[in-house]
């Protein structure tokens, strides 16, 4: 399969107020992420590299103790095994994340 429509994909809640819609190949996974206003993704780490682009709203992202406020059009790169957390802004946020290798726990 070469093309995907996130709207047609059912959402999976990964934390309170945070839903993903994912698609994957052999070596990477793409995740369309919706965050409700002020939703919190607790601090965590995983072995996967993670790259993301803000699509809508705002989000405060903390990576290894460095915190930035992000808005639509801005991006980030988180190396594998690096601690990070996120808090959506008051209007919520939408983010596109890419993981490599594929996160098996995000395949559904």
BAKOLLO-447374 format. One line per field, with one value per residue: chain; x, y, z of N, C-alpha, C, O in turn; residue in three letters. Coordinates in Angstrom, 2 decimals. Each point is the difference from the previous one (the first is absolute). Layout:
N
kette: (A / ...);
n.px: (X / ...);
n.py: (Y / ...);
n.pz: (Z / ...);
ca.px: (X / ...);
ca.py: (Y / ...);
ca.pz: (Z / ...);
c.px: (X / ...);
c.py: (Y / ...);
c.pz: (Z / ...);
o.px: (X / ...);
o.py: (Y / ...);
o.pz: (Z / ...);
rest: (ALA / ...);
//
This chain:
108
kette: (A / A / A / A / A / A / A / A / A / A / A / A / A / A / A / A / A / A / A / A / A / A / A / A / A / A / A / A / A / A / A / A / A / A / A / A / A / A / A / A / A / A / A / A / A / A / A / A / A / A / A / A / A / A / A / A / A / A / A / A / A / A / A / A / A / A / A / A / A / A / A / A / A / A / A / A / A / A / A / A / A / A / A / A / A / A / A / A / A / A / A / A / A / A / A / A / A / A / A / A / A / A / A / A / A / A / A / A);
n.px: (0.85 / -1.32 / -2.03 / 0.47 / -1.59 / 1.33 / -0.51 / 1.30 / 1.64 / -0.24 / -1.53 / 2.10 / -1.49 / 1.08 / -1.60 / 0.14 / -1.81 / 0.55 / -0.35 / -0.17 / 1.33 / -0.38 / 2.09 / -0.40 / 2.12 / 1.32 / 0.01 / -1.98 / 0.26 / -1.89 / 0.80 / -1.99 / 1.30 / -1.36 / 0.41 / -0.71 / -1.91 / 1.87 / -0.57 / -0.51 / 1.76 / -1.08 / 0.78 / 1.18 / -0.05 / 1.29 / -0.34 / -2.18 / 0.75 / 0.63 / -1.31 / 0.64 / -2.14 / 0.93 / -1.70 / -0.20 / -0.97 / -0.77 / 2.20 / -0.77 / 1.77 / -0.54 / 1.76 / -0.46 / -2.22 / 0.25 / -0.09 / -1.54 / 0.15 / -1.56 / 1.04 / -2.13 / 0.13 / -0.90 / 2.22 / -0.45 / 1.72 / -1.25 / 1.85 / 1.01 / -1.87 / -1.24 / 1.09 / -2.01 / -0.16 / -2.06 / 0.33 / -1.86 / 0.13 / 0.18 / 1.68 / 1.46 / -0.29 / 1.25 / -0.03 / 1.74 / -0.94 / 2.15 / -0.97 / 1.78 / -0.64 / -0.44 / -1.52 / 1.45 / 1.28 / 1.49 / 1.00 / -1.11);
n.py: (-1.18 / 0.89 / -0.92 / 2.08 / -1.24 / 1.78 / 1.31 / -0.64 / 1.42 / -2.20 / 1.10 / 0.80 / -0.87 / 1.95 / 1.51 / 0.09 / -0.78 / -2.15 / 1.38 / -2.25 / 1.02 / -2.18 / 0.74 / -1.96 / 0.60 / -0.03 / 1.89 / -0.13 / 1.56 / -0.41 / 1.90 / -0.93 / 1.80 / -1.35 / 2.20 / -1.48 / 1.19 / 1.11 / -0.54 / -1.72 / 0.96 / -1.67 / 0.85 / 0.59 / -2.23 / 0.72 / -2.18 / 0.34 / -0.42 / 1.98 / -0.61 / 2.08 / -0.51 / 1.95 / -1.14 / -1.02 / 2.03 / -0.54 / 0.50 / -0.87 / 0.86 / -1.92 / 1.32 / -2.01 / -0.03 / -1.03 / 2.04 / -1.33 / 2.21 / -1.63 / 0.63 / 0.68 / -2.16 / 0.06 / 0.28 / -2.19 / 0.35 / -1.86 / 0.86 / -1.49 / -1.02 / 1.03 / 0.55 / -1.05 / 2.23 / -0.81 / 2.09 / -1.26 / 0.78 / 2.20 / 0.30 / -0.40 / -2.20 / 1.07 / -2.21 / 0.97 / -1.98 / 0.55 / -1.96 / 0.40 / -2.05 / -1.65 / 1.65 / -1.43 / 1.19 / 0.38 / -1.93 / 1.08);
n.pz: (0.00 / -1.58 / -0.16 / 0.79 / 0.96 / 0.33 / -1.75 / -1.70 / 0.55 / 0.31 / 1.23 / 0.14 / 1.45 / -0.43 / -0.42 / 2.23 / -1.10 / 0.43 / -1.76 / -0.02 / -1.50 / 0.31 / -0.45 / -1.03 / 0.55 / -1.78 / -1.24 / -1.03 / 1.62 / -1.14 / 0.93 / -0.47 / 0.35 / 1.17 / -0.22 / 1.53 / -0.15 / -0.56 / -2.10 / 1.37 / -1.02 / 1.04 / 1.92 / -1.81 / 0.08 / -1.70 / -0.23 / 0.30 / -2.07 / 0.86 / -1.72 / 0.56 / -0.53 / 0.57 / 0.93 / 1.99 / -0.17 / 2.06 / -0.12 / 1.92 / -1.08 / 1.02 / -0.50 / 0.90 / 0.41 / -1.97 / 0.98 / -1.00 / -0.44 / 0.08 / -1.91 / -0.29 / -0.65 / 2.06 / 0.07 / -0.33 / 1.41 / -0.28 / 0.96 / -1.33 / 0.69 / -1.55 / 1.88 / 0.18 / -0.40 / 0.44 / -0.81 / 0.13 / -2.10 / 0.50 / -1.46 / 1.68 / -0.34 / -1.53 / 0.44 / -1.01 / 0.55 / 0.38 / -0.56 / 1.31 / -0.65 / -1.45 / 0.04 / 0.93 / 1.43 / -1.62 / 0.48 / -1.59);
ca.px: (-0.85 / 0.81 / -0.69 / -0.80 / -0.83 / -0.11 / -1.39 / -0.63 / 0.63 / -0.50 / 1.00 / 0.36 / 0.43 / 1.26 / 0.02 / -1.25 / -0.09 / 0.98 / -0.37 / 0.85 / -0.41 / 1.31 / 0.25 / 1.40 / 0.65 / 0.95 / 1.01 / -0.47 / -1.42 / -0.48 / -1.10 / -0.75 / -0.30 / -0.90 / 0.08 / -1.03 / 0.58 / 0.75 / 0.31 / 1.39 / 0.67 / 0.99 / 1.40 / 0.27 / 1.00 / -0.13 / 1.22 / -0.22 / 0.15 / -1.31 / 0.00 / -1.36 / -0.33 / -1.23 / -0.94 / -0.96 / 0.06 / 1.31 / 0.39 / 1.26 / 0.74 / 1.23 / 0.88 / 1.21 / 0.04 / -0.12 / -1.40 / -0.32 / -1.39 / -0.03 / -1.22 / -0.13 / 1.12 / 1.27 / 0.26 / 0.93 / 0.60 / 0.34 / 0.74 / -0.46 / 0.36 / 0.10 / -1.20 / -0.76 / -1.40 / -0.68 / -1.25 / -0.70 / -0.42 / -1.42 / -0.85 / 0.32 / 1.04 / 0.06 / 1.40 / 0.35 / 1.25 / 0.55 / 0.85 / 0.83 / -0.82 / -1.44 / -0.43 / -0.97 / -1.14 / -0.86 / -0.66 / -1.31);
ca.py: (1.18 / 1.20 / 1.21 / -0.17 / 1.12 / -0.08 / 0.15 / -1.32 / -0.89 / 0.18 / 0.55 / -0.76 / 0.90 / -0.45 / 0.64 / 0.75 / 1.16 / -0.07 / -1.08 / -0.16 / -0.79 / -0.37 / -0.81 / -0.39 / -0.85 / -0.92 / 0.64 / 1.22 / 0.12 / 1.37 / 0.11 / 1.25 / 0.11 / 1.06 / 0.24 / 0.89 / 1.13 / -0.24 / -1.43 / -0.23 / -1.26 / -0.09 / -0.24 / -1.38 / -0.16 / -1.23 / -0.16 / 0.50 / 1.41 / 0.61 / 1.33 / 0.50 / 1.31 / 0.57 / 0.32 / 0.97 / 0.26 / 0.16 / -1.09 / 0.17 / -1.25 / -0.05 / -1.09 / -0.03 / 1.18 / 1.24 / 0.22 / 0.96 / 0.14 / -0.20 / 0.37 / -0.58 / 0.21 / -0.31 / -1.44 / -0.46 / -1.31 / -0.58 / -1.26 / -1.14 / -0.13 / 1.32 / 0.31 / 1.15 / 0.12 / 1.06 / 0.55 / 0.77 / 1.35 / 0.13 / -0.28 / -1.34 / -0.06 / -1.13 / -0.23 / -1.18 / -0.61 / -1.14 / -0.81 / -1.02 / -0.95 / -0.03 / -0.27 / -1.11 / 0.34 / 0.94 / -0.73 / -0.49);
ca.pz: (0.00 / -0.15 / 0.43 / 1.21 / 0.40 / 1.46 / 0.39 / -0.10 / 0.97 / 1.36 / 0.92 / 1.19 / 1.08 / 0.59 / 1.32 / 0.08 / -0.87 / -1.10 / -0.92 / -1.17 / -1.16 / -0.52 / -1.19 / 0.10 / -0.99 / 0.62 / 0.84 / 0.66 / 0.31 / 0.07 / 0.96 / 0.02 / 1.43 / 0.44 / 1.43 / 0.53 / 0.74 / 1.23 / 0.20 / 0.41 / -0.30 / 1.07 / -0.36 / -0.41 / -1.05 / -0.78 / -0.81 / -1.35 / -0.34 / -0.20 / -0.62 / -0.01 / -0.55 / 0.53 / -1.07 / 0.54 / 1.43 / 0.64 / 0.90 / 0.70 / -0.07 / 0.79 / -0.42 / 0.84 / 0.85 / -0.78 / -0.31 / -1.05 / -0.42 / -1.44 / -0.70 / -1.34 / -0.90 / 0.66 / 0.08 / 1.02 / -0.20 / 1.29 / -0.18 / 0.78 / 1.41 / 0.63 / 0.77 / -0.48 / 0.37 / -0.75 / 0.53 / -1.03 / 0.36 / 0.37 / -1.16 / -0.47 / -1.02 / -0.93 / -0.31 / -0.77 / 0.49 / -0.73 / 0.86 / -0.64 / -0.77 / 0.28 / 1.38 / -0.01 / 0.86 / -0.72 / -1.08 / 0.44);
c.px: (0.89 / -0.63 / -0.92 / -0.81 / -0.24 / -1.45 / -0.72 / 0.54 / -0.58 / 1.14 / 0.24 / 0.48 / 1.25 / 0.25 / -1.30 / 0.03 / 0.97 / -0.30 / 0.94 / -0.74 / 1.31 / -0.07 / 1.48 / 0.43 / 0.94 / 0.92 / -0.43 / -1.51 / -0.34 / -1.25 / -0.59 / -0.55 / -0.91 / 0.09 / -1.10 / 0.66 / 0.61 / 0.29 / 1.49 / 0.45 / 1.12 / 1.41 / 0.22 / 1.18 / -0.28 / 1.21 / -0.10 / 0.41 / -1.40 / 0.20 / -1.44 / -0.12 / -1.33 / -0.90 / -0.98 / 0.26 / 1.41 / 0.24 / 1.32 / 0.67 / 1.27 / 0.77 / 1.28 / 0.15 / -0.07 / -1.44 / -0.16 / -1.51 / 0.00 / -1.36 / 0.02 / 1.18 / 1.35 / 0.15 / 1.02 / 0.53 / 0.47 / 0.75 / -0.62 / 0.54 / 0.20 / -1.35 / -0.68 / -1.44 / -0.61 / -1.27 / -0.62 / -0.37 / -1.49 / -0.96 / 0.20 / 1.06 / -0.21 / 1.43 / 0.11 / 1.36 / 0.40 / 0.96 / 0.79 / 0.89 / -1.47 / -0.24 / -1.07 / -1.23 / -0.94 / -0.65 / -1.31 / -0.93);
c.py: (1.24 / 1.26 / -0.29 / 1.27 / -0.14 / 0.08 / -1.35 / -1.00 / 0.26 / 0.49 / -0.93 / 1.00 / -0.57 / 0.62 / 0.80 / 1.25 / 0.02 / -1.23 / -0.02 / -0.77 / -0.32 / -0.82 / -0.31 / -0.83 / -0.94 / 0.68 / 1.31 / -0.02 / 1.49 / 0.04 / 1.40 / 0.11 / 1.19 / 0.10 / 0.96 / 1.17 / -0.44 / -1.47 / -0.17 / -1.39 / -0.12 / -0.28 / -1.49 / -0.02 / -1.32 / -0.10 / 0.61 / 1.46 / 0.53 / 1.39 / 0.45 / 1.38 / 0.44 / 0.41 / 1.09 / 0.20 / 0.23 / -1.17 / 0.39 / -1.36 / 0.12 / -1.24 / 0.10 / 1.28 / 1.33 / 0.15 / 1.08 / 0.03 / -0.04 / 0.40 / -0.61 / 0.39 / -0.32 / -1.51 / -0.31 / -1.38 / -0.49 / -1.30 / -1.12 / 0.03 / 1.34 / 0.33 / 1.27 / -0.05 / 1.15 / 0.42 / 0.85 / 1.37 / 0.05 / -0.26 / -1.42 / 0.05 / -1.19 / -0.08 / -1.21 / -0.47 / -1.14 / -0.72 / -1.00 / -0.62 / 0.09 / -0.28 / -1.06 / 0.33 / 1.01 / -0.64 / -0.57 / -0.11);
c.pz: (0.00 / 0.59 / 1.18 / 0.26 / 1.50 / 0.46 / -0.01 / 1.02 / 1.37 / 0.90 / 1.17 / 1.06 / 0.66 / 1.37 / 0.07 / -0.88 / -1.16 / -0.84 / -1.20 / -1.09 / -0.72 / -1.28 / 0.01 / -1.20 / 0.73 / 1.01 / 0.66 / 0.17 / 0.05 / 0.88 / -0.08 / 1.42 / 0.27 / 1.52 / 0.41 / 0.72 / 1.33 / 0.30 / 0.28 / -0.44 / 1.02 / -0.52 / -0.27 / -0.98 / -0.71 / -0.91 / -1.40 / -0.14 / -0.29 / -0.59 / -0.07 / -0.60 / 0.59 / -1.18 / 0.44 / 1.48 / 0.51 / 0.95 / 0.66 / 0.06 / 0.83 / -0.42 / 0.81 / 0.81 / -0.73 / -0.48 / -1.06 / -0.21 / -1.52 / -0.57 / -1.39 / -0.88 / 0.60 / 0.14 / 1.08 / -0.38 / 1.36 / -0.25 / 0.83 / 1.42 / 0.71 / 0.65 / -0.54 / 0.50 / -0.78 / 0.73 / -1.10 / 0.53 / 0.27 / -1.16 / -0.52 / -1.07 / -0.92 / -0.49 / -0.92 / 0.51 / -0.92 / 0.93 / -0.85 / 1.07 / 0.42 / 1.49 / -0.05 / 0.84 / -0.65 / -1.22 / 0.55 / -1.17);
o.px: (0.98 / 0.72 / -0.59 / 0.43 / -0.72 / -0.34 / -0.90 / -0.57 / -0.13 / 1.17 / -0.89 / 0.89 / 0.00 / 0.86 / -0.60 / 0.86 / 0.14 / 0.05 / 0.45 / -0.91 / 0.70 / -1.00 / 0.80 / -0.80 / -0.25 / 0.37 / 0.77 / -0.72 / 0.76 / -0.86 / 0.69 / -0.83 / 0.27 / -0.15 / -0.11 / 1.17 / -0.64 / 0.39 / 0.83 / -0.65 / 0.97 / 0.19 / -0.47 / 0.49 / -0.72 / 0.65 / 1.00 / -0.19 / -0.85 / 0.69 / -0.89 / 0.94 / -0.98 / 0.45 / -0.30 / 0.56 / 0.91 / -0.92 / 0.89 / -0.57 / 0.76 / -0.51 / 0.73 / 1.11 / -0.14 / -0.54 / 0.65 / -0.67 / 0.73 / -1.03 / 1.01 / 0.41 / 0.98 / -0.99 / 0.62 / -0.60 / 0.78 / -0.57 / -0.72 / 1.10 / 0.67 / -1.05 / 0.66 / -0.50 / 0.73 / -0.66 / 0.63 / -0.21 / -0.69 / -1.19 / -0.61 / 0.57 / -0.67 / 0.59 / -0.78 / 0.98 / -0.84 / 0.85 / -0.53 / 0.67 / -0.37 / 0.62 / -1.12 / -1.11 / -1.09 / -0.74 / 0.01 / -1.16);
o.py: (0.07 / 0.95 / -1.08 / 1.09 / -0.89 / -0.59 / -0.23 / -1.08 / 1.16 / -0.32 / -0.75 / 0.81 / -1.14 / -0.46 / 0.28 / 0.87 / 1.02 / -1.13 / 1.05 / -0.78 / 0.90 / -0.67 / 0.80 / -0.60 / -0.36 / -0.62 / 0.59 / -0.74 / 0.79 / -0.87 / 1.00 / -0.81 / 1.11 / -0.99 / 1.09 / -0.09 / -0.70 / -0.34 / 0.74 / -1.00 / 0.75 / -0.51 / -0.86 / 1.05 / -0.86 / 1.01 / 0.08 / 0.79 / -0.71 / 0.84 / -0.80 / 0.79 / -0.75 / 0.70 / 0.91 / -0.87 / 0.35 / -0.69 / 0.56 / -0.95 / 0.95 / -1.11 / 0.98 / 0.53 / 1.04 / -0.90 / 1.05 / -1.03 / 0.74 / -0.13 / -0.57 / 1.16 / -0.16 / -0.73 / 0.89 / -0.71 / 0.67 / -0.94 / 0.26 / 0.49 / 0.04 / -0.13 / 0.99 / -1.06 / 0.85 / -0.80 / 0.93 / 0.18 / -1.01 / -0.25 / -0.38 / 1.05 / -0.97 / 1.00 / -0.94 / 0.74 / -0.71 / 0.64 / -0.58 / 0.73 / 0.81 / -0.89 / 0.25 / -0.43 / 0.23 / 0.66 / -0.74 / -0.40);
o.pz: (0.74 / 0.31 / 0.10 / -0.35 / 0.45 / 1.03 / 0.80 / 0.15 / 0.41 / -0.22 / 0.40 / -0.26 / 0.46 / 0.75 / -1.04 / 0.17 / -0.68 / 0.48 / -0.47 / 0.27 / -0.44 / -0.30 / 0.49 / -0.72 / 1.14 / 0.99 / 0.76 / -0.69 / 0.56 / -0.09 / 0.20 / 0.41 / -0.44 / 0.71 / -0.56 / 0.36 / 0.79 / 1.12 / -0.53 / 0.30 / -0.08 / -1.10 / 0.74 / -0.42 / 0.52 / -0.25 / -0.71 / 0.92 / -0.53 / 0.57 / -0.29 / 0.01 / -0.04 / -0.90 / -0.76 / 0.67 / -0.75 / 0.43 / -0.65 / 0.53 / -0.15 / 0.07 / -0.09 / 0.13 / 0.64 / -0.65 / 0.04 / 0.12 / -0.65 / 0.67 / -0.42 / -0.05 / -0.73 / 0.03 / 0.58 / -0.81 / 0.68 / -0.56 / 0.97 / 0.24 / 1.03 / -0.64 / -0.30 / 0.38 / -0.52 / 0.66 / -0.50 / 1.20 / -0.13 / 0.23 / -1.00 / -0.27 / 0.36 / -0.40 / 0.11 / -0.05 / -0.54 / 0.64 / -0.95 / 0.74 / 0.85 / 0.57 / -0.46 / -0.34 / 0.51 / -0.72 / 0.98 / 0.16);
rest: (UNK / UNK / UNK / UNK / UNK / UNK / UNK / UNK / UNK / UNK / UNK / UNK / UNK / UNK / UNK / UNK / UNK / UNK / UNK / UNK / UNK / UNK / UNK / UNK / UNK / UNK / UNK / UNK / UNK / UNK / UNK / UNK / UNK / UNK / UNK / UNK / UNK / UNK / UNK / UNK / UNK / UNK / UNK / UNK / UNK / UNK / UNK / UNK / UNK / UNK / UNK / UNK / UNK / UNK / UNK / UNK / UNK / UNK / UNK / UNK / UNK / UNK / UNK / UNK / UNK / UNK / UNK / UNK / UNK / UNK / UNK / UNK / UNK / UNK / UNK / UNK / UNK / UNK / UNK / UNK / UNK / UNK / UNK / UNK / UNK / UNK / UNK / UNK / UNK / UNK / UNK / UNK / UNK / UNK / UNK / UNK / UNK / UNK / UNK / UNK / UNK / UNK / UNK / UNK / UNK / UNK / UNK / UNK);
//
